[in-house]
Amino acid sequence: MNTARTGGTAEGVGEDTGTGAGGPAGGPVRVVIADDERLVRMGLRVVIDAEPDLTVVGEAADGAAVVPLVRELRPDVVLMDVRMPGIDGIRATEQLVGGMADPPRILVVTTFEHDDHVYDALRAGAAGFLLKRARAEEMVQAVRLIARGDSLLFPAAVRELALRYGTAGRTPEPARGPIGRLTEREGQVLRLMAAGLNNGEIAAKLVVSQETVKTHVGSVLAKLGARDRTQAVITAYESGFVQPG
């Protein structure tokens, strides 16, 4: 796996930058890799299995194979390529997120950050994305972050994707729908989330406690019907509540 630094990974935002996530039962985080390139799967497996708190439990070469594999193995995280034969990563993500009571967290692993497939995968329920050329330590940190239930956001890239693919040809209606139910403070929190700030940074910006921010974030997610911060931010852009660019 190429371990060269990428500008995109430096902007990734999550709530906790520590290491050692652990699976729900206290064991290692269980990971399934879905990519049609065998060498990519091998590289990812080597990187992940080198960590004591992470383990690869299965691999799939296309989206059609990953769905039944995930249902059988019940991993915590799926590393999902978006461009695969048969069923692509977008459709596979939709099937997993929409068809399982407790779906795994999905991390899109892609070659190009400004890819409409990436944006569609995020809309389908992926918790974030990472470039295939990310360094090994960035990859394992991303898996741990996703496994803890956080989102992996790259504010500049998501803004660019929203501008190019998410809002093209649409008339923004920020006051309608779920966005209209947000309080003024919740709206402030959502805008800061879209800017890539984590809870601690939002607390400092608004001069409130982190617990207060967590409460507001939870309320924002509930009112928007968003599974995580990534989905909330996409809703903010697509409604016109936050303008990309």
Biotite code that builds the C-alpha atoms (Angstrom):
import biotite.structure as struc

atoms = struc.array([
    struc.Atom([0.000, 0.000, 0.000], chain_id="A", res_id=1, res_name="MET", atom_name="CA", element="C"),
    struc.Atom([1.298, 3.445, -0.878], chain_id="A", res_id=2, res_name="ASN", atom_name="CA", element="C"),
    struc.Atom([1.966, 5.324, 2.310], chain_id="A", res_id=3, res_name="THR", atom_name="CA", element="C"),
    struc.Atom([2.508, 8.779, 0.838], chain_id="A", res_id=4, res_name="ALA", atom_name="CA", element="C"),
    struc.Atom([0.813, 11.634, 2.643], chain_id="A", res_id=5, res_name="ARG", atom_name="CA", element="C"),
    struc.Atom([-2.309, 13.041, 1.084], chain_id="A", res_id=6, res_name="THR", atom_name="CA", element="C"),
    struc.Atom([-3.558, 16.529, 1.659], chain_id="A", res_id=7, res_name="GLY", atom_name="CA", element="C"),
    struc.Atom([-7.094, 15.229, 2.152], chain_id="A", res_id=8, res_name="GLY", atom_name="CA", element="C"),
    struc.Atom([-6.290, 13.061, 5.142], chain_id="A", res_id=9, res_name="THR", atom_name="CA", element="C"),
    struc.Atom([-4.787, 15.940, 7.059], chain_id="A", res_id=10, res_name="ALA", atom_name="CA", element="C"),
    struc.Atom([-8.220, 17.557, 7.268], chain_id="A", res_id=11, res_name="GLU", atom_name="CA", element="C"),
    struc.Atom([-10.075, 14.542, 8.609], chain_id="A", res_id=12, res_name="GLY", atom_name="CA", element="C"),
    struc.Atom([-12.195, 15.466, 11.610], chain_id="A", res_id=13, res_name="VAL", atom_name="CA", element="C"),
    struc.Atom([-13.266, 13.131, 14.383], chain_id="A", res_id=14, res_name="GLY", atom_name="CA", element="C"),
    struc.Atom([-14.083, 13.402, 18.036], chain_id="A", res_id=15, res_name="GLU", atom_name="CA", element="C"),
    struc.Atom([-11.260, 11.326, 19.422], chain_id="A", res_id=16, res_name="ASP", atom_name="CA", element="C"),
    struc.Atom([-7.736, 11.068, 18.041], chain_id="A", res_id=17, res_name="THR", atom_name="CA", element="C"),
    struc.Atom([-6.514, 8.448, 20.473], chain_id="A", res_id=18, res_name="GLY", atom_name="CA", element="C"),
    struc.Atom([-5.733, 4.869, 19.526], chain_id="A", res_id=19, res_name="THR", atom_name="CA", element="C"),
    struc.Atom([-7.275, 1.580, 20.539], chain_id="A", res_id=20, res_name="GLY", atom_name="CA", element="C"),
    struc.Atom([-10.971, 1.398, 19.793], chain_id="A", res_id=21, res_name="ALA", atom_name="CA", element="C"),
    struc.Atom([-11.890, -2.188, 20.520], chain_id="A", res_id=22, res_name="GLY", atom_name="CA", element="C"),
    struc.Atom([-14.974, -3.990, 19.286], chain_id="A", res_id=23, res_name="GLY", atom_name="CA", element="C"),
    struc.Atom([-18.331, -3.907, 21.073], chain_id="A", res_id=24, res_name="PRO", atom_name="CA", element="C"),
    struc.Atom([-17.455, -6.995, 23.127], chain_id="A", res_id=25, res_name="ALA", atom_name="CA", element="C"),
    struc.Atom([-14.048, -5.635, 24.108], chain_id="A", res_id=26, res_name="GLY", atom_name="CA", element="C"),
    struc.Atom([-12.143, -7.667, 21.508], chain_id="A", res_id=27, res_name="GLY", atom_name="CA", element="C"),
    struc.Atom([-10.444, -6.343, 18.377], chain_id="A", res_id=28, res_name="PRO", atom_name="CA", element="C"),
    struc.Atom([-12.397, -4.312, 15.840], chain_id="A", res_id=29, res_name="VAL", atom_name="CA", element="C"),
    struc.Atom([-13.606, -6.713, 13.167], chain_id="A", res_id=30, res_name="ARG", atom_name="CA", element="C"),
    struc.Atom([-13.101, -5.454, 9.614], chain_id="A", res_id=31, res_name="VAL", atom_name="CA", element="C"),
    struc.Atom([-14.326, -6.615, 6.198], chain_id="A", res_id=32, res_name="VAL", atom_name="CA", element="C"),
    struc.Atom([-12.511, -5.337, 3.097], chain_id="A", res_id=33, res_name="ILE", atom_name="CA", element="C"),
    struc.Atom([-14.468, -4.895, -0.151], chain_id="A", res_id=34, res_name="ALA", atom_name="CA", element="C"),
    struc.Atom([-12.369, -4.053, -3.207], chain_id="A", res_id=35, res_name="ASP", atom_name="CA", element="C"),
    struc.Atom([-12.129, -5.635, -6.653], chain_id="A", res_id=36, res_name="ASP", atom_name="CA", element="C"),
    struc.Atom([-8.330, -5.278, -6.751], chain_id="A", res_id=37, res_name="GLU", atom_name="CA", element="C"),
    struc.Atom([-6.586, -8.168, -5.029], chain_id="A", res_id=38, res_name="ARG", atom_name="CA", element="C"),
    struc.Atom([-3.404, -6.207, -4.363], chain_id="A", res_id=39, res_name="LEU", atom_name="CA", element="C"),
    struc.Atom([-5.382, -3.442, -2.667], chain_id="A", res_id=40, res_name="VAL", atom_name="CA", element="C"),
    struc.Atom([-7.116, -5.975, -0.432], chain_id="A", res_id=41, res_name="ARG", atom_name="CA", element="C"),
    struc.Atom([-3.771, -7.547, 0.428], chain_id="A", res_id=42, res_name="MET", atom_name="CA", element="C"),
    struc.Atom([-2.248, -4.172, 1.279], chain_id="A", res_id=43, res_name="GLY", atom_name="CA", element="C"),
    struc.Atom([-5.156, -3.182, 3.490], chain_id="A", res_id=44, res_name="LEU", atom_name="CA", element="C"),
    struc.Atom([-5.114, -6.551, 5.246], chain_id="A", res_id=45, res_name="ARG", atom_name="CA", element="C"),
    struc.Atom([-1.395, -6.256, 6.024], chain_id="A", res_id=46, res_name="VAL", atom_name="CA", element="C"),
    struc.Atom([-1.855, -2.768, 7.480], chain_id="A", res_id=47, res_name="VAL", atom_name="CA", element="C"),
    struc.Atom([-4.908, -3.657, 9.576], chain_id="A", res_id=48, res_name="ILE", atom_name="CA", element="C"),
    struc.Atom([-3.775, -7.052, 10.828], chain_id="A", res_id=49, res_name="ASP", atom_name="CA", element="C"),
    struc.Atom([-0.509, -5.491, 12.034], chain_id="A", res_id=50, res_name="ALA", atom_name="CA", element="C"),
    struc.Atom([-2.510, -3.706, 14.772], chain_id="A", res_id=51, res_name="GLU", atom_name="CA", element="C"),
    struc.Atom([-3.379, -5.658, 17.938], chain_id="A", res_id=52, res_name="PRO", atom_name="CA", element="C"),
    struc.Atom([-6.806, -4.033, 18.279], chain_id="A", res_id=53, res_name="ASP", atom_name="CA", element="C"),
    struc.Atom([-7.878, -4.579, 14.652], chain_id="A", res_id=54, res_name="LEU", atom_name="CA", element="C"),
    struc.Atom([-8.468, -7.742, 12.643], chain_id="A", res_id=55, res_name="THR", atom_name="CA", element="C"),
    struc.Atom([-9.636, -8.513, 9.108], chain_id="A", res_id=56, res_name="VAL", atom_name="CA", element="C"),
    struc.Atom([-12.346, -11.189, 9.234], chain_id="A", res_id=57, res_name="VAL", atom_name="CA", element="C"),
    struc.Atom([-13.252, -11.309, 5.545], chain_id="A", res_id=58, res_name="GLY", atom_name="CA", element="C"),
    struc.Atom([-12.734, -9.970, 2.029], chain_id="A", res_id=59, res_name="GLU", atom_name="CA", element="C"),
    struc.Atom([-15.040, -9.427, -0.929], chain_id="A", res_id=60, res_name="ALA", atom_name="CA", element="C"),
    struc.Atom([-14.171, -8.640, -4.539], chain_id="A", res_id=61, res_name="ALA", atom_name="CA", element="C"),
    struc.Atom([-17.486, -6.966, -5.422], chain_id="A", res_id=62, res_name="ASP", atom_name="CA", element="C"),
    struc.Atom([-20.567, -5.432, -3.878], chain_id="A", res_id=63, res_name="GLY", atom_name="CA", element="C"),
    struc.Atom([-22.741, -8.481, -4.491], chain_id="A", res_id=64, res_name="ALA", atom_name="CA", element="C"),
    struc.Atom([-20.398, -10.586, -2.364], chain_id="A", res_id=65, res_name="ALA", atom_name="CA", element="C"),
    struc.Atom([-19.920, -8.087, 0.449], chain_id="A", res_id=66, res_name="VAL", atom_name="CA", element="C"),
    struc.Atom([-23.584, -7.885, 1.473], chain_id="A", res_id=67, res_name="VAL", atom_name="CA", element="C"),
    struc.Atom([-24.068, -11.593, 2.349], chain_id="A", res_id=68, res_name="PRO", atom_name="CA", element="C"),
    struc.Atom([-20.542, -11.696, 3.793], chain_id="A", res_id=69, res_name="LEU", atom_name="CA", element="C"),
    struc.Atom([-21.307, -8.852, 6.182], chain_id="A", res_id=70, res_name="VAL", atom_name="CA", element="C"),
    struc.Atom([-24.609, -10.445, 7.182], chain_id="A", res_id=71, res_name="ARG", atom_name="CA", element="C"),
    struc.Atom([-22.733, -13.640, 8.000], chain_id="A", res_id=72, res_name="GLU", atom_name="CA", element="C"),
    struc.Atom([-19.666, -12.212, 9.758], chain_id="A", res_id=73, res_name="LEU", atom_name="CA", element="C"),
    struc.Atom([-21.203, -9.125, 11.433], chain_id="A", res_id=74, res_name="ARG", atom_name="CA", element="C"),
    struc.Atom([-18.060, -6.953, 11.287], chain_id="A", res_id=75, res_name="PRO", atom_name="CA", element="C"),
    struc.Atom([-17.771, -3.617, 13.061], chain_id="A", res_id=76, res_name="ASP", atom_name="CA", element="C"),
    struc.Atom([-16.334, -1.775, 10.045], chain_id="A", res_id=77, res_name="VAL", atom_name="CA", element="C"),
    struc.Atom([-16.431, -2.285, 6.274], chain_id="A", res_id=78, res_name="VAL", atom_name="CA", element="C"),
    struc.Atom([-13.750, -0.730, 4.082], chain_id="A", res_id=79, res_name="LEU", atom_name="CA", element="C"),
    struc.Atom([-15.743, -0.167, 0.901], chain_id="A", res_id=80, res_name="MET", atom_name="CA", element="C"),
    struc.Atom([-14.434, 0.604, -2.561], chain_id="A", res_id=81, res_name="ASP", atom_name="CA", element="C"),
    struc.Atom([-17.080, 2.546, -4.487], chain_id="A", res_id=82, res_name="VAL", atom_name="CA", element="C"),
    struc.Atom([-16.149, 1.382, -7.987], chain_id="A", res_id=83, res_name="ARG", atom_name="CA", element="C"),
    struc.Atom([-16.654, -2.386, -8.180], chain_id="A", res_id=84, res_name="MET", atom_name="CA", element="C"),
    struc.Atom([-18.203, -4.706, -10.782], chain_id="A", res_id=85, res_name="PRO", atom_name="CA", element="C"),
    struc.Atom([-21.688, -6.076, -10.331], chain_id="A", res_id=86, res_name="GLY", atom_name="CA", element="C"),
    struc.Atom([-23.102, -4.137, -7.405], chain_id="A", res_id=87, res_name="ILE", atom_name="CA", element="C"),
    struc.Atom([-20.966, -1.082, -6.735], chain_id="A", res_id=88, res_name="ASP", atom_name="CA", element="C"),
    struc.Atom([-20.054, 0.235, -3.308], chain_id="A", res_id=89, res_name="GLY", atom_name="CA", element="C"),
    struc.Atom([-22.888, 2.763, -3.307], chain_id="A", res_id=90, res_name="ILE", atom_name="CA", element="C"),
    struc.Atom([-25.599, 0.156, -3.777], chain_id="A", res_id=91, res_name="ARG", atom_name="CA", element="C"),
    struc.Atom([-23.873, -2.191, -1.324], chain_id="A", res_id=92, res_name="ALA", atom_name="CA", element="C"),
    struc.Atom([-23.793, 0.600, 1.262], chain_id="A", res_id=93, res_name="THR", atom_name="CA", element="C"),
    struc.Atom([-27.498, 1.274, 0.713], chain_id="A", res_id=94, res_name="GLU", atom_name="CA", element="C"),
    struc.Atom([-28.328, -2.397, 1.182], chain_id="A", res_id=95, res_name="GLN", atom_name="CA", element="C"),
    struc.Atom([-26.285, -2.701, 4.364], chain_id="A", res_id=96, res_name="LEU", atom_name="CA", element="C"),
    struc.Atom([-27.428, 0.527, 5.997], chain_id="A", res_id=97, res_name="VAL", atom_name="CA", element="C"),
    struc.Atom([-31.045, 0.151, 4.962], chain_id="A", res_id=98, res_name="GLY", atom_name="CA", element="C"),
    struc.Atom([-31.382, -3.599, 5.349], chain_id="A", res_id=99, res_name="GLY", atom_name="CA", element="C"),
    struc.Atom([-29.744, -4.388, 8.689], chain_id="A", res_id=100, res_name="MET", atom_name="CA", element="C"),
    struc.Atom([-30.985, -3.580, 12.172], chain_id="A", res_id=101, res_name="ALA", atom_name="CA", element="C"),
    struc.Atom([-27.457, -2.906, 13.362], chain_id="A", res_id=102, res_name="ASP", atom_name="CA", element="C"),
    struc.Atom([-25.342, -2.268, 10.261], chain_id="A", res_id=103, res_name="PRO", atom_name="CA", element="C"),
    struc.Atom([-21.570, -1.943, 10.402], chain_id="A", res_id=104, res_name="PRO", atom_name="CA", element="C"),
    struc.Atom([-19.850, 1.384, 10.053], chain_id="A", res_id=105, res_name="ARG", atom_name="CA", element="C"),
    struc.Atom([-18.772, 1.925, 6.466], chain_id="A", res_id=106, res_name="ILE", atom_name="CA", element="C"),
    struc.Atom([-15.578, 3.715, 5.481], chain_id="A", res_id=107, res_name="LEU", atom_name="CA", element="C"),
    struc.Atom([-15.274, 4.446, 1.773], chain_id="A", res_id=108, res_name="VAL", atom_name="CA", element="C"),
    struc.Atom([-11.759, 3.882, 0.456], chain_id="A", res_id=109, res_name="VAL", atom_name="CA", element="C"),
    struc.Atom([-11.303, 5.660, -2.841], chain_id="A", res_id=110, res_name="THR", atom_name="CA", element="C"),
    struc.Atom([-8.689, 6.722, -5.352], chain_id="A", res_id=111, res_name="THR", atom_name="CA", element="C"),
    struc.Atom([-10.128, 10.177, -6.020], chain_id="A", res_id=112, res_name="PHE", atom_name="CA", element="C"),
    struc.Atom([-11.569, 12.452, -3.335], chain_id="A", res_id=113, res_name="GLU", atom_name="CA", element="C"),
    struc.Atom([-13.549, 14.602, -5.815], chain_id="A", res_id=114, res_name="HIS", atom_name="CA", element="C"),
    struc.Atom([-15.639, 11.706, -7.088], chain_id="A", res_id=115, res_name="ASP", atom_name="CA", element="C"),
    struc.Atom([-19.416, 11.749, -7.423], chain_id="A", res_id=116, res_name="ASP", atom_name="CA", element="C"),
    struc.Atom([-19.403, 8.106, -6.337], chain_id="A", res_id=117, res_name="HIS", atom_name="CA", element="C"),
    struc.Atom([-17.909, 9.169, -3.000], chain_id="A", res_id=118, res_name="VAL", atom_name="CA", element="C"),
    struc.Atom([-20.634, 11.732, -2.443], chain_id="A", res_id=119, res_name="TYR", atom_name="CA", element="C"),
    struc.Atom([-23.332, 9.211, -3.339], chain_id="A", res_id=120, res_name="ASP", atom_name="CA", element="C"),
    struc.Atom([-21.815, 6.706, -0.908], chain_id="A", res_id=121, res_name="ALA", atom_name="CA", element="C"),
    struc.Atom([-21.864, 9.300, 1.872], chain_id="A", res_id=122, res_name="LEU", atom_name="CA", element="C"),
    struc.Atom([-25.494, 10.056, 1.060], chain_id="A", res_id=123, res_name="ARG", atom_name="CA", element="C"),
    struc.Atom([-26.214, 6.313, 1.172], chain_id="A", res_id=124, res_name="ALA", atom_name="CA", element="C"),
    struc.Atom([-24.929, 6.085, 4.745], chain_id="A", res_id=125, res_name="GLY", atom_name="CA", element="C"),
    struc.Atom([-21.144, 5.765, 4.725], chain_id="A", res_id=126, res_name="ALA", atom_name="CA", element="C"),
    struc.Atom([-19.581, 7.404, 7.783], chain_id="A", res_id=127, res_name="ALA", atom_name="CA", element="C"),
    struc.Atom([-16.655, 8.911, 5.892], chain_id="A", res_id=128, res_name="GLY", atom_name="CA", element="C"),
    struc.Atom([-14.012, 8.338, 3.275], chain_id="A", res_id=129, res_name="PHE", atom_name="CA", element="C"),
    struc.Atom([-10.270, 7.985, 2.965], chain_id="A", res_id=130, res_name="LEU", atom_name="CA", element="C"),
    struc.Atom([-7.946, 7.960, -0.018], chain_id="A", res_id=131, res_name="LEU", atom_name="CA", element="C"),
    struc.Atom([-6.214, 4.714, -0.948], chain_id="A", res_id=132, res_name="LYS", atom_name="CA", element="C"),
    struc.Atom([-2.882, 6.502, -0.902], chain_id="A", res_id=133, res_name="ARG", atom_name="CA", element="C"),
    struc.Atom([-3.294, 7.424, 2.769], chain_id="A", res_id=134, res_name="ALA", atom_name="CA", element="C"),
    struc.Atom([-0.451, 6.489, 5.073], chain_id="A", res_id=135, res_name="ARG", atom_name="CA", element="C"),
    struc.Atom([-0.794, 3.265, 7.039], chain_id="A", res_id=136, res_name="ALA", atom_name="CA", element="C"),
    struc.Atom([-1.144, 5.091, 10.362], chain_id="A", res_id=137, res_name="GLU", atom_name="CA", element="C"),
    struc.Atom([-3.884, 7.302, 8.899], chain_id="A", res_id=138, res_name="GLU", atom_name="CA", element="C"),
    struc.Atom([-5.755, 4.244, 7.689], chain_id="A", res_id=139, res_name="MET", atom_name="CA", element="C"),
    struc.Atom([-5.742, 2.461, 11.048], chain_id="A", res_id=140, res_name="VAL", atom_name="CA", element="C"),
    struc.Atom([-6.653, 5.670, 12.876], chain_id="A", res_id=141, res_name="GLN", atom_name="CA", element="C"),
    struc.Atom([-9.613, 6.092, 10.517], chain_id="A", res_id=142, res_name="ALA", atom_name="CA", element="C"),
    struc.Atom([-10.805, 2.534, 11.185], chain_id="A", res_id=143, res_name="VAL", atom_name="CA", element="C"),
    struc.Atom([-10.596, 3.107, 14.940], chain_id="A", res_id=144, res_name="ARG", atom_name="CA", element="C"),
    struc.Atom([-12.423, 6.403, 14.666], chain_id="A", res_id=145, res_name="LEU", atom_name="CA", element="C"),
    struc.Atom([-15.237, 4.913, 12.602], chain_id="A", res_id=146, res_name="ILE", atom_name="CA", element="C"),
    struc.Atom([-15.492, 1.905, 14.923], chain_id="A", res_id=147, res_name="ALA", atom_name="CA", element="C"),
    struc.Atom([-16.065, 4.218, 17.905], chain_id="A", res_id=148, res_name="ARG", atom_name="CA", element="C"),
    struc.Atom([-19.137, 5.622, 16.188], chain_id="A", res_id=149, res_name="GLY", atom_name="CA", element="C"),
    struc.Atom([-17.575, 8.885, 15.038], chain_id="A", res_id=150, res_name="ASP", atom_name="CA", element="C"),
    struc.Atom([-17.531, 10.289, 11.524], chain_id="A", res_id=151, res_name="SER", atom_name="CA", element="C"),
    struc.Atom([-14.548, 10.982, 9.310], chain_id="A", res_id=152, res_name="LEU", atom_name="CA", element="C"),
    struc.Atom([-15.128, 14.336, 7.661], chain_id="A", res_id=153, res_name="LEU", atom_name="CA", element="C"),
    struc.Atom([-12.934, 16.299, 5.281], chain_id="A", res_id=154, res_name="PHE", atom_name="CA", element="C"),
    struc.Atom([-14.656, 19.697, 5.261], chain_id="A", res_id=155, res_name="PRO", atom_name="CA", element="C"),
    struc.Atom([-13.030, 21.109, 2.120], chain_id="A", res_id=156, res_name="ALA", atom_name="CA", element="C"),
    struc.Atom([-13.615, 17.911, 0.135], chain_id="A", res_id=157, res_name="ALA", atom_name="CA", element="C"),
    struc.Atom([-17.219, 17.531, 1.295], chain_id="A", res_id=158, res_name="VAL", atom_name="CA", element="C"),
    struc.Atom([-17.924, 21.174, 0.417], chain_id="A", res_id=159, res_name="ARG", atom_name="CA", element="C"),
    struc.Atom([-16.475, 20.619, -3.048], chain_id="A", res_id=160, res_name="GLU", atom_name="CA", element="C"),
    struc.Atom([-18.483, 17.434, -3.528], chain_id="A", res_id=161, res_name="LEU", atom_name="CA", element="C"),
    struc.Atom([-21.671, 19.128, -2.369], chain_id="A", res_id=162, res_name="ALA", atom_name="CA", element="C"),
    struc.Atom([-21.079, 22.022, -4.741], chain_id="A", res_id=163, res_name="LEU", atom_name="CA", element="C"),
    struc.Atom([-20.381, 19.741, -7.719], chain_id="A", res_id=164, res_name="ARG", atom_name="CA", element="C"),
    struc.Atom([-22.875, 16.954, -7.150], chain_id="A", res_id=165, res_name="TYR", atom_name="CA", element="C"),
    struc.Atom([-25.190, 17.574, -4.239], chain_id="A", res_id=166, res_name="GLY", atom_name="CA", element="C"),
    struc.Atom([-26.722, 20.967, -4.965], chain_id="A", res_id=167, res_name="THR", atom_name="CA", element="C"),
    struc.Atom([-26.460, 21.234, -8.760], chain_id="A", res_id=168, res_name="ALA", atom_name="CA", element="C"),
    struc.Atom([-29.769, 22.270, -10.284], chain_id="A", res_id=169, res_name="GLY", atom_name="CA", element="C"),
    struc.Atom([-31.599, 22.369, -6.946], chain_id="A", res_id=170, res_name="ARG", atom_name="CA", element="C"),
    struc.Atom([-33.429, 25.230, -5.288], chain_id="A", res_id=171, res_name="THR", atom_name="CA", element="C"),
    struc.Atom([-32.317, 25.430, -1.658], chain_id="A", res_id=172, res_name="PRO", atom_name="CA", element="C"),
    struc.Atom([-35.167, 25.534, 0.878], chain_id="A", res_id=173, res_name="GLU", atom_name="CA", element="C"),
    struc.Atom([-33.366, 25.780, 4.226], chain_id="A", res_id=174, res_name="PRO", atom_name="CA", element="C"),
    struc.Atom([-36.460, 26.732, 6.236], chain_id="A", res_id=175, res_name="ALA", atom_name="CA", element="C"),
    struc.Atom([-38.448, 23.671, 5.192], chain_id="A", res_id=176, res_name="ARG", atom_name="CA", element="C"),
    struc.Atom([-38.290, 20.077, 6.317], chain_id="A", res_id=177, res_name="GLY", atom_name="CA", element="C"),
    struc.Atom([-36.273, 18.882, 9.310], chain_id="A", res_id=178, res_name="PRO", atom_name="CA", element="C"),
    struc.Atom([-33.876, 21.845, 9.116], chain_id="A", res_id=179, res_name="ILE", atom_name="CA", element="C"),
    struc.Atom([-36.764, 24.155, 9.999], chain_id="A", res_id=180, res_name="GLY", atom_name="CA", element="C"),
    struc.Atom([-37.195, 22.371, 13.348], chain_id="A", res_id=181, res_name="ARG", atom_name="CA", element="C"),
    struc.Atom([-33.726, 23.284, 14.581], chain_id="A", res_id=182, res_name="LEU", atom_name="CA", element="C"),
    struc.Atom([-33.363, 25.919, 17.267], chain_id="A", res_id=183, res_name="THR", atom_name="CA", element="C"),
    struc.Atom([-31.058, 28.871, 16.647], chain_id="A", res_id=184, res_name="GLU", atom_name="CA", element="C"),
    struc.Atom([-28.307, 27.300, 18.767], chain_id="A", res_id=185, res_name="ARG", atom_name="CA", element="C"),
    struc.Atom([-28.706, 23.916, 17.062], chain_id="A", res_id=186, res_name="GLU", atom_name="CA", element="C"),
    struc.Atom([-28.350, 25.694, 13.727], chain_id="A", res_id=187, res_name="GLY", atom_name="CA", element="C"),
    struc.Atom([-25.116, 27.288, 14.940], chain_id="A", res_id=188, res_name="GLN", atom_name="CA", element="C"),
    struc.Atom([-23.819, 23.880, 15.982], chain_id="A", res_id=189, res_name="VAL", atom_name="CA", element="C"),
    struc.Atom([-24.727, 22.351, 12.614], chain_id="A", res_id=190, res_name="LEU", atom_name="CA", element="C"),
    struc.Atom([-22.900, 25.103, 10.728], chain_id="A", res_id=191, res_name="ARG", atom_name="CA", element="C"),
    struc.Atom([-19.800, 24.543, 12.845], chain_id="A", res_id=192, res_name="LEU", atom_name="CA", element="C"),
    struc.Atom([-20.067, 20.785, 12.254], chain_id="A", res_id=193, res_name="MET", atom_name="CA", element="C"),
    struc.Atom([-20.160, 21.481, 8.523], chain_id="A", res_id=194, res_name="ALA", atom_name="CA", element="C"),
    struc.Atom([-17.023, 23.602, 8.925], chain_id="A", res_id=195, res_name="ALA", atom_name="CA", element="C"),
    struc.Atom([-15.276, 20.551, 10.354], chain_id="A", res_id=196, res_name="GLY", atom_name="CA", element="C"),
    struc.Atom([-15.110, 21.516, 14.026], chain_id="A", res_id=197, res_name="LEU", atom_name="CA", element="C"),
    struc.Atom([-15.206, 18.746, 16.610], chain_id="A", res_id=198, res_name="ASN", atom_name="CA", element="C"),
    struc.Atom([-17.133, 19.006, 19.886], chain_id="A", res_id=199, res_name="ASN", atom_name="CA", element="C"),
    struc.Atom([-14.274, 20.576, 21.806], chain_id="A", res_id=200, res_name="GLY", atom_name="CA", element="C"),
    struc.Atom([-13.735, 23.216, 19.139], chain_id="A", res_id=201, res_name="GLU", atom_name="CA", element="C"),
    struc.Atom([-17.461, 23.948, 18.929], chain_id="A", res_id=202, res_name="ILE", atom_name="CA", element="C"),
    struc.Atom([-17.597, 24.322, 22.721], chain_id="A", res_id=203, res_name="ALA", atom_name="CA", element="C"),
    struc.Atom([-14.730, 26.822, 22.639], chain_id="A", res_id=204, res_name="ALA", atom_name="CA", element="C"),
    struc.Atom([-16.318, 28.745, 19.773], chain_id="A", res_id=205, res_name="LYS", atom_name="CA", element="C"),
    struc.Atom([-19.706, 29.014, 21.491], chain_id="A", res_id=206, res_name="LEU", atom_name="CA", element="C"),
    struc.Atom([-18.265, 29.333, 25.013], chain_id="A", res_id=207, res_name="VAL", atom_name="CA", element="C"),
    struc.Atom([-20.225, 26.383, 26.374], chain_id="A", res_id=208, res_name="VAL", atom_name="CA", element="C"),
    struc.Atom([-19.284, 23.009, 27.835], chain_id="A", res_id=209, res_name="SER", atom_name="CA", element="C"),
    struc.Atom([-18.555, 19.970, 25.683], chain_id="A", res_id=210, res_name="GLN", atom_name="CA", element="C"),
    struc.Atom([-21.469, 18.188, 27.374], chain_id="A", res_id=211, res_name="GLU", atom_name="CA", element="C"),
    struc.Atom([-23.760, 20.977, 26.173], chain_id="A", res_id=212, res_name="THR", atom_name="CA", element="C"),
    struc.Atom([-22.390, 20.583, 22.655], chain_id="A", res_id=213, res_name="VAL", atom_name="CA", element="C"),
    struc.Atom([-22.927, 16.816, 22.774], chain_id="A", res_id=214, res_name="LYS", atom_name="CA", element="C"),
    struc.Atom([-26.534, 17.445, 23.761], chain_id="A", res_id=215, res_name="THR", atom_name="CA", element="C"),
    struc.Atom([-27.023, 19.859, 20.856], chain_id="A", res_id=216, res_name="HIS", atom_name="CA", element="C"),
    struc.Atom([-25.344, 17.475, 18.391], chain_id="A", res_id=217, res_name="VAL", atom_name="CA", element="C"),
    struc.Atom([-27.595, 14.647, 19.545], chain_id="A", res_id=218, res_name="GLY", atom_name="CA", element="C"),
    struc.Atom([-30.643, 16.849, 19.103], chain_id="A", res_id=219, res_name="SER", atom_name="CA", element="C"),
    struc.Atom([-29.520, 17.911, 15.621], chain_id="A", res_id=220, res_name="VAL", atom_name="CA", element="C"),
    struc.Atom([-29.045, 14.293, 14.541], chain_id="A", res_id=221, res_name="LEU", atom_name="CA", element="C"),
    struc.Atom([-32.430, 13.295, 15.966], chain_id="A", res_id=222, res_name="ALA", atom_name="CA", element="C"),
    struc.Atom([-34.323, 16.156, 14.310], chain_id="A", res_id=223, res_name="LYS", atom_name="CA", element="C"),
    struc.Atom([-32.641, 15.583, 10.954], chain_id="A", res_id=224, res_name="LEU", atom_name="CA", element="C"),
    struc.Atom([-33.051, 11.818, 11.146], chain_id="A", res_id=225, res_name="GLY", atom_name="CA", element="C"),
    struc.Atom([-29.306, 11.575, 10.552], chain_id="A", res_id=226, res_name="ALA", atom_name="CA", element="C"),
    struc.Atom([-27.350, 8.488, 11.507], chain_id="A", res_id=227, res_name="ARG", atom_name="CA", element="C"),
    struc.Atom([-24.186, 10.472, 12.195], chain_id="A", res_id=228, res_name="ASP", atom_name="CA", element="C"),
    struc.Atom([-22.436, 13.805, 11.675], chain_id="A", res_id=229, res_name="ARG", atom_name="CA", element="C"),
    struc.Atom([-21.658, 13.020, 8.043], chain_id="A", res_id=230, res_name="THR", atom_name="CA", element="C"),
    struc.Atom([-25.347, 12.595, 7.200], chain_id="A", res_id=231, res_name="GLN", atom_name="CA", element="C"),
    struc.Atom([-26.222, 15.771, 9.110], chain_id="A", res_id=232, res_name="ALA", atom_name="CA", element="C"),
    struc.Atom([-23.642, 17.796, 7.203], chain_id="A", res_id=233, res_name="VAL", atom_name="CA", element="C"),
    struc.Atom([-24.862, 16.487, 3.848], chain_id="A", res_id=234, res_name="ILE", atom_name="CA", element="C"),
    struc.Atom([-28.423, 17.431, 4.809], chain_id="A", res_id=235, res_name="THR", atom_name="CA", element="C"),
    struc.Atom([-27.184, 20.904, 5.739], chain_id="A", res_id=236, res_name="ALA", atom_name="CA", element="C"),
    struc.Atom([-25.636, 21.366, 2.311], chain_id="A", res_id=237, res_name="TYR", atom_name="CA", element="C"),
    struc.Atom([-28.451, 19.847, 0.275], chain_id="A", res_id=238, res_name="GLU", atom_name="CA", element="C"),
    struc.Atom([-31.125, 21.879, 2.027], chain_id="A", res_id=239, res_name="SER", atom_name="CA", element="C"),
    struc.Atom([-29.221, 25.078, 1.387], chain_id="A", res_id=240, res_name="GLY", atom_name="CA", element="C"),
    struc.Atom([-28.848, 25.721, 5.130], chain_id="A", res_id=241, res_name="PHE", atom_name="CA", element="C"),
    struc.Atom([-25.089, 25.721, 4.605], chain_id="A", res_id=242, res_name="VAL", atom_name="CA", element="C"),
    struc.Atom([-23.782, 26.972, 1.286], chain_id="A", res_id=243, res_name="GLN", atom_name="CA", element="C"),
    struc.Atom([-20.743, 25.197, -0.194], chain_id="A", res_id=244, res_name="PRO", atom_name="CA", element="C"),
    struc.Atom([-17.920, 27.262, -1.515], chain_id="A", res_id=245, res_name="GLY", atom_name="CA", element="C"),
])
